[in-house]
């Protein structure tokens, strides 16, 4: 028993504590298994599937975020209704909203997105901005889904915004097509929030925390400290407008003033022709715009109907229509009045209204000023002509002084192009009348009465032509008035002719008579025609006219055995075909090329008649 107790005492701590060895930890290697040792290692197989810059991250400056939070808190504390004047749904910055999928990047898509939010606001009513933007995301997701059919897409849109007519739905679809930067990588979209769209450089704006750095147009001004302002050098302050250029538009609108005298019966059509190339469409839109100006209950309804009719790309013009609504309406009605009674009725209605009476007064005063101005200019011209005559009389006759005539080319040139018509009034001849149709206006002008025949003037009958020439006028009884006057000169002489007459006057038959005279010179005794001794060139300005002349002359000269061929850039002739052809109808460019070639001189030497159309 004593042995067991002694054996147990050997394992007590007191007996063994001084026997524990303390290791020198400074000599122990503590390097981890994966820690690099500094040796050169190969990277083969460790960078597969990645490229330089794939893991790059961009963070916003903390200082900028703190200032933005302070500015937001400050604006909430001193909220004022006057500060919201002129702001749009996007003025506070859509980038700061949380949970919004689509954020426009460019100026054009931002304008389109603003119109889309206004469209949704009209459908859903007064809702918070985040709800409107969320609804816009849902609508864009439906419109940009290419896998859906049009019926399914419209059903989804109507479930979101309620039922709508075809016009409003088509406007919504067009707005969706205008948004071109929808979709893409969301991470890249978040990274590009602070990228300047002009140069692609991250732009940071410094602002003063105590002074408001955003005005009603969303301008961000550079911050200048007090230390920088010291010294003699001037500090140039710069600004960036960040509200879609509305500030410049407002300033330019103040400078533009529309005068009642500028508005005539076709003013609306001329303004709409800037947006529509077709004149018929412009006239139809002008009538519809005038009808909206008449029937709209208030300015807001008028503006909504004009946006639906003309589209969102005509905002500036719609602003002018809304600002001068009654002026445009009544001045257009007054200028397009069809009778004096209708004009008197419109004038009486304008006189009974205080606002319209001012417009009528401006019209009448402008007419008086025009009359006075014309009279003054006439008197000035008369006085100037008298002074010039007196100066010419004082010149010594012994000296040969040649007067110099100067032309003001800038005064003669049209500033708005060749399609600009400066005359605002059109005086129709006697017997003319107008008819108002649906969508257009008819103006009936009587035809001019022909000048009576002279005593010795008669129409030449076809049987008086030479027998060889009568076959070319088969189906004709007499020549017309112009052809009868030129009959002797064309069929009996070889003089040069210059015929100027309107379309349909018979110039082609005059050319045919000249051809028949040349053909008659080469008729043999047995009645056959020596087709190898002459060629006739007919030069037409256009290819389509060349083809028309070839068909006409070929049909009328078929009985003579004459071959008529076309020679243009689209239709070439070889040497054999040129030899077999008697009448060549070509364009001026092709004839110029033929005459410049040395090998073609044999053909040009056979030319006996040239007709230029």
C-alpha positions in Angstrom: 0.0 0.0 0.0 2.9 2.3 0.8 4.4 1.6 -2.6 1.2 2.6 -4.4 1.1 5.9 -2.5 4.7 6.6 -3.2 4.2 5.9 -6.8 1.2 8.3 -7.0 3.2 11.1 -5.4 5.7 11.0 -8.2 3.1 12.5 -10.6 2.1 15.5 -8.4 2.8 19.0 -9.9 5.0 20.0 -7.1 7.4 17.2 -7.8 7.4 17.7 -11.6 7.0 21.5 -12.1 10.7 22.1 -12.0 11.3 19.4 -14.6 9.3 21.2 -17.5 11.6 22.4 -20.2 10.9 26.0 -21.7 11.4 26.1 -25.4 13.1 29.2 -27.1 10.2 30.5 -29.2 12.5 32.9 -31.1 14.0 29.9 -32.8 10.6 28.4 -33.9 9.6 29.0 -37.5 6.0 30.5 -37.4 5.5 30.8 -41.2 2.2 29.7 -42.5 1.9 27.0 -45.0 0.5 29.4 -47.8 2.7 32.4 -46.9 5.1 33.4 -49.7 8.8 32.9 -49.1 10.1 35.5 -51.5 11.1 33.0 -54.2 10.2 33.7 -57.8 7.1 31.6 -58.7 5.3 31.1 -62.0 1.8 32.4 -62.5 0.8 29.9 -65.2 -2.7 28.6 -64.6 -3.5 31.1 -61.8 -4.9 33.9 -64.1 -7.1 31.9 -66.4 -10.5 33.5 -67.2 -9.6 37.0 -66.0 -8.2 40.1 -67.7 -6.6 43.2 -66.4 -9.2 45.5 -64.9 -12.0 42.9 -64.4 -11.9 43.3 -60.7 -11.5 47.0 -60.7 -14.0 48.8 -58.4 -15.0 52.4 -58.3 -16.1 54.1 -55.1 -17.7 57.5 -54.6 -15.7 60.0 -52.5 -16.9 60.0 -48.9 -16.7 63.8 -48.8 -19.1 64.1 -51.7 -21.6 61.7 -50.1 -21.5 63.6 -46.9 -22.1 66.9 -48.6 -25.0 65.4 -50.6 -26.6 64.1 -47.4 -26.2 67.5 -45.7 -27.7 69.2 -48.8 -30.7 66.9 -48.8 -31.3 67.4 -45.1 -31.0 71.2 -45.5 -33.5 71.2 -48.3 -36.0 69.2 -46.3 -35.7 71.5 -43.4 -36.3 74.7 -45.3 -38.8 73.5 -47.9 -40.4 76.3 -49.8 -43.1 76.0 -52.5 -41.5 78.8 -54.5 -38.4 76.8 -55.0 -40.2 74.1 -56.9 -41.3 76.4 -59.6 -39.9 75.4 -63.0 -38.8 72.0 -61.6 -39.6 68.8 -63.5 -40.0 65.3 -62.2 -36.3 64.7 -62.7 -35.0 68.0 -61.2 -34.1 66.5 -57.8 -31.9 63.8 -59.4 -33.1 60.3 -60.2 -29.6 59.0 -59.3 -30.4 59.5 -55.6 -33.5 57.3 -55.7 -33.2 53.7 -54.4 -34.8 50.8 -56.2 -35.0 52.4 -59.6 -33.9 50.1 -62.5 -33.6 52.5 -65.4 -31.7 55.8 -65.1 -31.3 57.9 -68.3 -27.7 58.7 -69.2 -28.0 61.2 -72.1 -29.8 64.4 -72.6 -32.2 63.0 -75.2 -33.2 60.0 -73.2 -33.6 62.2 -70.1 -36.1 64.4 -72.0 -38.0 61.3 -73.2 -38.0 59.8 -69.7 -39.5 63.0 -68.4 -42.3 62.9 -71.0 -42.9 59.3 -70.1 -43.3 60.2 -66.4 -45.7 63.0 -67.3 -47.7 60.5 -69.4 -47.8 58.0 -66.4 -48.7 60.9 -64.1 -51.7 61.7 -66.2 -52.8 58.1 -66.1 -52.2 57.4 -62.4 -52.9 60.8 -60.9 -50.9 62.5 -58.2 -48.5 59.9 -56.8 -45.0 60.2 -55.2 -42.1 60.3 -57.5 -40.7 56.9 -56.5 -44.1 55.3 -57.5 -44.1 57.1 -60.8 -40.5 56.0 -61.5 -41.3 52.4 -60.5 -44.3 52.4 -62.8 -42.1 53.7 -65.6 -39.7 50.8 -64.9 -42.6 48.3 -65.3 -43.8 50.0 -68.5 -40.4 50.0 -70.0 -39.8 46.4 -69.1 -43.0 45.5 -71.0 -42.2 47.7 -74.0 -38.6 46.5 -74.3 -39.6 42.8 -74.1 -39.1 41.5 -77.6 -40.6 38.1 -76.8 -44.1 39.5 -76.2 -46.6 40.1 -79.0 -48.2 43.5 -79.5 -51.6 42.4 -78.0 -49.9 40.9 -74.9 -47.8 44.0 -74.5 -50.8 46.3 -74.7 -52.7 44.1 -72.3 -49.9 44.4 -69.7 -49.6 48.1 -70.2 -53.4 48.6 -69.7 -53.2 46.5 -66.5 -50.5 48.9 -65.2 -51.9 52.2 -66.4 -55.6 51.5 -67.1 -57.4 51.3 -70.4 -56.4 53.8 -73.1 -57.3 54.6 -76.7 -55.1 53.7 -79.7 -53.6 57.2 -79.9 -52.3 57.3 -76.4 -50.9 53.7 -76.7 -49.0 54.5 -79.9 -47.6 57.6 -78.2 -46.4 55.4 -75.3 -44.8 52.9 -77.7 -43.0 55.7 -79.5 -41.7 57.0 -76.2 -40.3 53.5 -75.5 -38.5 53.4 -78.8 -36.9 56.8 -78.1 -35.2 55.4 -75.0 -32.1 53.8 -76.5 -30.0 53.2 -73.4 -32.3 50.9 -71.5 -30.8 47.6 -70.3 -27.2 46.6 -70.2 -25.0 45.7 -67.3 -26.3 47.1 -64.1 -22.9 47.2 -62.5 -21.5 49.2 -65.4 -24.5 51.4 -65.2 -23.8 52.1 -61.5 -20.2 52.7 -62.3 -21.0 55.2 -64.9 -23.2 57.4 -62.8 -20.6 60.0 -62.4 -19.2 59.8 -65.9 -19.4 63.0 -67.9 -21.3 62.1 -71.2 -19.2 64.4 -73.3 -15.6 63.3 -72.6 -16.1 60.2 -70.4 -14.2 61.6 -67.4 -15.3 61.3 -63.8 -16.5 64.8 -62.9 -16.6 66.0 -59.3 -18.3 69.3 -58.4 -17.2 71.3 -55.4 -20.0 73.2 -53.6 -20.4 75.5 -50.7 -22.2 73.9 -47.8 -23.6 77.1 -46.4 -24.7 78.8 -49.6 -27.3 77.2 -51.9 -25.4 76.0 -54.9 -28.5 75.0 -56.9 -30.8 77.6 -58.4 -34.2 77.0 -60.0 -32.6 75.8 -63.2 -30.4 73.2 -61.5 -27.1 75.0 -62.0 -24.1 73.8 -60.2 -21.6 76.6 -59.5 -17.9 76.1 -58.7 -16.8 76.9 -55.1 -14.2 79.6 -54.5 -12.8 80.0 -51.0 -11.9 83.3 -49.4 -8.2 82.7 -49.8 -8.5 82.2 -53.6 -10.4 85.5 -53.9 -7.4 87.5 -52.5 -5.0 89.1 -54.9 -5.3 91.1 -58.1 -6.2 88.4 -60.5 -9.9 88.1 -61.5 -11.6 84.8 -60.7 -13.6 83.4 -63.7 -16.7 81.6 -62.4 -18.0 78.8 -64.5 -21.4 77.0 -64.4 -22.9 73.8 -65.8 -26.6 73.8 -66.6 -28.0 70.5 -65.6 -31.7 70.8 -66.5 -31.8 69.8 -70.2 -31.1 73.3 -71.4 -34.3 74.8 -70.1 -32.6 77.9 -68.8 -31.4 78.9 -72.3 -34.8 78.1 -73.7 -36.5 80.4 -71.2 -34.2 83.2 -71.9 -34.5 82.8 -75.6 -38.3 82.7 -75.3 -38.3 86.0 -73.6 -36.5 87.5 -76.5 -38.9 86.1 -79.1 -42.1 88.1 -79.5 -44.8 87.0 -81.8 -46.7 89.9 -83.5 -50.2 89.5 -84.8 -49.1 90.8 -88.2 -46.8 87.8 -88.6 -49.8 85.4 -88.5 -51.6 84.9 -91.7 -53.9 82.1 -93.1 -50.9 79.8 -93.7 -48.8 80.6 -90.6 -49.6 77.3 -88.9 -48.8 75.3 -92.0 -45.5 77.0 -92.5 -44.5 76.4 -88.9 -45.5 72.7 -89.1 -43.6 72.3 -92.3 -40.4 72.3 -90.2 -41.5 69.0 -88.7 -43.4 67.4 -91.6 -42.0 67.2 -95.1 -45.3 66.4 -96.8 -47.3 69.6 -97.5 -50.6 67.7 -97.3 -49.8 66.4 -93.8 -48.7 69.9 -92.7 -52.0 71.3 -93.9 -54.0 68.6 -92.1 -52.1 69.1 -88.9 -52.6 72.8 -89.1 -56.4 72.4 -89.4 -56.4 70.0 -86.4 -54.2 72.4 -84.3 -56.6 75.3 -85.1 -59.6 73.1 -84.1 -57.8 72.3 -80.7 -57.2 76.0 -80.1 -60.9 76.6 -80.6 -62.4 73.8 -78.6 -60.0 73.2 -75.7 -61.6 74.2 -72.4 -58.4 75.5 -70.7 -54.6 75.8 -71.4 -53.8 72.5 -69.7 -56.2 70.5 -71.9 -55.0 72.4 -74.9 -51.4 71.5 -74.2 -52.2 67.8 -73.6 -54.1 67.5 -76.9 -51.3 69.3 -78.8 -48.7 66.9 -77.3 -50.8 63.9 -78.3 -51.2 65.3 -81.8 -47.8 66.7 -82.6 -45.5 64.6 -80.4 -43.0 65.5 -77.7 -40.4 66.7 -80.2 -42.3 69.9 -80.9 -42.3 71.2 -77.3 -41.0 74.7 -78.2 -43.7 75.2 -80.8 -46.4 73.9 -78.4 -45.2 76.5 -75.9 -45.6 79.2 -78.5 -49.1 78.0 -79.3 -50.1 77.9 -75.6 -48.6 81.3 -74.9 -50.3 83.0 -77.8 -53.3 80.8 -78.1 -56.1 83.4 -78.7 -53.8 85.5 -81.0 -53.0 82.6 -83.3 -56.6 81.4 -83.3 -58.3 84.7 -84.2 -55.6 86.0 -86.5 -55.7 82.8 -88.5 -59.5 82.9 -88.7 -59.5 86.5 -89.7 -56.9 85.9 -92.4 -58.7 82.9 -93.8 -62.1 84.4 -93.9 -63.9 83.6 -97.2 -66.3 86.6 -97.3 -66.6 90.1 -96.0 -69.5 89.1 -93.8 -67.5 86.4 -92.1 -64.6 88.9 -91.6 -66.9 91.5 -90.1 -68.3 88.9 -87.7 -64.8 87.9 -86.5 -63.8 91.6 -86.1 -67.0 92.3 -84.1 -66.2 89.4 -81.7 -62.7 90.6 -81.3 -63.8 94.2 -80.5 -66.2 92.9 -77.7 -63.3 91.2 -75.9 -60.7 93.3 -74.1 -57.7 91.0 -74.9 -58.7 90.5 -78.5 -59.3 94.2 -79.0 -55.7 94.9 -78.2 -54.7 92.3 -80.9 -57.1 93.9 -83.4 -55.6 97.4 -82.6 -52.1 96.1 -83.3 -53.2 94.7 -86.6 -54.8 98.0 -87.7 -51.9 100.0 -86.5 -49.5 97.8 -88.4 -51.5 98.2 -91.6 -51.4 102.0 -91.2 -47.6 101.8 -90.6 -47.2 99.7 -93.7 -49.1 102.2 -95.8 -47.1 105.1 -94.4 -43.8 103.2 -94.9 -44.6 102.4 -98.5 -45.5 106.0 -99.2 -42.3 107.2 -97.6 -40.2 104.8 -99.7 -42.0 105.8 -102.9 -41.4 109.5 -102.2 -37.7 108.7 -101.4 -37.3 106.9 -104.7 -38.9 109.8 -106.6 -36.6 112.3 -104.8 -33.5 110.2 -105.4 -34.3 109.8 -109.1 -34.7 113.6 -109.4 -31.4 114.2 -107.7 -29.7 111.7 -110.0 -31.2 113.4 -113.1 -29.9 116.8 -111.9 -26.5 115.4 -111.3 -26.4 113.9 -114.7 -27.3 117.2 -116.3 -24.5 119.0 -114.5 -21.8 116.7 -115.9 -19.6 118.3 -118.6 -20.5 116.8 -122.0 -16.8 117.0 -123.0 -15.9 114.4 -120.4 -17.0 110.8 -121.0 -18.2 109.7 -117.6 -19.8 106.2 -117.5 -22.3 105.7 -114.7 -21.7 102.7 -112.6 -24.7 100.6 -111.7 -24.4 98.7 -108.4 -26.6 95.8 -107.4 -27.2 94.8 -103.8 -27.0 91.0 -104.1 -27.8 90.5 -100.4 -31.1 92.4 -100.9 -32.0 90.3 -104.0 -31.2 86.9 -102.4 -33.8 84.8 -100.5 -32.6 84.3 -97.0 -34.8 81.2 -96.4 -34.0 79.3 -99.6 -35.6 78.9 -103.0 -38.9 77.6 -101.5 -39.6 80.7 -99.5 -42.6 82.8 -100.7 -42.3 86.4 -99.4 -45.9 87.4 -100.5 -48.3 86.8 -97.6 -51.3 87.8 -99.7 -52.3 86.3 -103.0 -54.5 88.4 -105.3 -56.5 86.0 -107.4 -57.7 87.0 -110.9 -61.4 87.8 -111.6 -63.7 84.9 -111.7 -61.7 82.9 -109.1 -63.4 81.2 -106.1 -62.5 79.0 -103.2 -64.1 75.8 -101.8 -63.4 74.4 -98.4 -63.0 70.7 -98.3 -62.3 68.3 -95.4 -58.5 68.6 -94.8 -57.7 70.9 -97.8 -58.9 74.0 -99.7 -59.6 74.2 -103.4 -58.9 77.4 -105.3 -60.5 77.5 -108.7 -58.9 79.9 -111.2 -60.5 80.3 -114.6 -58.5 79.4 -117.7 -57.0 82.1 -119.8 -59.0 82.9 -123.0 -56.9 82.4 -126.1 -55.9 85.4 -128.2 -58.2 85.8 -131.2 -56.9 84.9 -134.6 -55.5 87.5 -136.9 -57.1 88.2 -140.2 -54.6 86.2 -142.2 -54.0 83.5 -139.6 -55.3 80.0 -140.4 -54.5 76.5 -139.2 -52.6 74.4 -141.7 -54.3 71.2 -142.8 -52.3 68.0 -142.9 -53.1 67.4 -146.6 -51.1 70.6 -147.4 -47.9 69.0 -146.1 -45.6 67.3 -148.6 -46.8 63.7 -149.3 -43.8 62.1 -147.7 -44.5 64.0 -144.4 -48.2 63.2 -144.1 -47.5 59.7 -142.8 -45.8 61.2 -139.7 -49.1 63.0 -138.7 -51.5 60.1 -139.1 -54.7 60.8 -137.2 -54.2 64.6 -137.3 -56.5 66.9 -139.3 -54.7 70.2 -138.8 -51.7 71.6 -137.1 -52.2 73.7 -134.0 -51.6 77.5 -133.8 -47.9 77.4 -133.0 -47.1 74.6 -135.5 -49.0 76.5 -138.2 -46.9 79.7 -137.6 -43.7 77.7 -137.9 -44.8 75.5 -140.8 -43.1 77.4 -143.6 -39.9 78.0 -141.6 -39.6 74.3 -140.6 -40.6 72.6 -143.8 -39.2 75.0 -146.4 -36.0 76.4 -144.9 -33.0 75.2 -143.0 -32.9 78.1 -140.6 -32.1 77.7 -136.9 -35.2 77.8 -134.6 -35.7 78.7 -131.0 -39.2 77.7 -129.8 -40.3 78.8 -126.3 -43.8 77.5 -125.4 -45.4 75.9 -122.3 -45.9 72.2 -121.8 -48.4 70.7 -124.2 -48.1 73.5 -126.8 -46.8 71.2 -129.6 -43.1 71.7 -129.6 -42.4 68.0 -130.2 -44.4 68.1 -133.4 -42.3 71.1 -134.6 -39.2 68.9 -134.0 -40.9 66.1 -135.9 -41.5 68.4 -138.9 -37.8 69.4 -138.9 -36.9 65.6 -138.9 -39.3 65.0 -141.8 -37.7 67.7 -143.9 -34.3 66.2 -143.4 -35.6 62.7 -144.2 -37.2 64.2 -147.4 -33.8 65.3 -148.6 -32.6 61.7 -148.8 -35.5 60.1 -150.6 -34.5 58.2 -153.8 -36.4 58.3 -157.1 -38.0 54.9 -156.4 -39.4 56.2 -153.0 -36.8 54.5 -150.8 -34.8 56.4 -148.2 -31.0 56.4 -148.2 -30.6 55.8 -144.4 -26.8 55.7 -144.5 -26.3 59.3 -145.5 -27.7 61.2 -142.5 -28.1 61.0 -138.7 -30.3 63.1 -136.5 -29.4 63.9 -132.8 -32.2 64.6 -130.3 -30.7 65.8 -126.9 -33.1 65.5 -123.9 -32.2 66.6 -120.4 -33.3 63.5 -118.5 -33.2 59.8 -119.0 -36.9 59.4 -118.5 -37.6 62.0 -121.2 -35.2 60.2 -123.5 -37.2 57.0 -123.2 -40.4 58.8 -123.8 -39.1 60.5 -127.0 -37.7 57.2 -128.3 -41.1 55.5 -128.0 -43.0 58.5 -129.5 -40.6 59.0 -132.5 -40.2 55.3 -133.1 -43.9 54.8 -133.4 -44.6 57.8 -135.7 -41.6 57.1 -138.0 -42.0 53.3 -138.2 -43.6 53.6 -141.7 -40.4 55.2 -143.0 -38.2 52.4 -141.8 -36.3 54.9 -139.6 -34.6 53.4 -136.5 -34.8 55.4 -133.3 -32.4 54.4 -130.5 -31.6 55.5 -127.0 -28.0 56.4 -125.9 -27.6 57.0 -122.2 -25.6 55.8 -119.3 -28.1 53.0 -118.8 -28.4 52.0 -122.5 -25.2 51.7 -124.5 -24.9 51.3 -128.3 -22.1 49.4 -130.1 -20.7 50.5 -133.5 -23.0 48.3 -135.5 -26.0 49.6 -133.7 -24.9 53.2 -134.2 -24.4 52.6 -137.9 -27.9 51.1 -138.2 -29.6 54.0 -136.3 -30.8 57.2 -138.0 -32.2 59.1 -135.0 -30.2 59.0 -131.7 -31.9 60.3 -128.6 -29.3 60.9 -125.9 -28.5 63.0 -122.8 -26.2 66.0 -122.9 -23.5 64.2 -120.9 -23.5 61.2 -123.3 -23.3 63.4 -126.4 -20.4 65.3 -124.9 -18.5 62.0 -124.3 -19.2 60.8 -127.9 -17.9 64.1 -129.5 -14.7 64.0 -127.4 -13.8 60.5 -128.7 -11.5 60.5 -131.8 -13.0 57.2 -133.1 -16.5 58.6 -133.2 -15.8 61.4 -135.6 -17.1 59.2 -138.5 -20.6 59.3 -136.9 -20.6 63.0 -136.0 -19.7 63.9 -139.6 -23.0 62.3 -140.7 -25.1 64.5 -138.3 -27.4 66.7 -140.4 -29.8 67.9 -137.6 -29.5 68.5 -133.9 -32.5 69.2 -131.7 -32.0 70.3 -128.1 -35.0 69.8 -125.8 
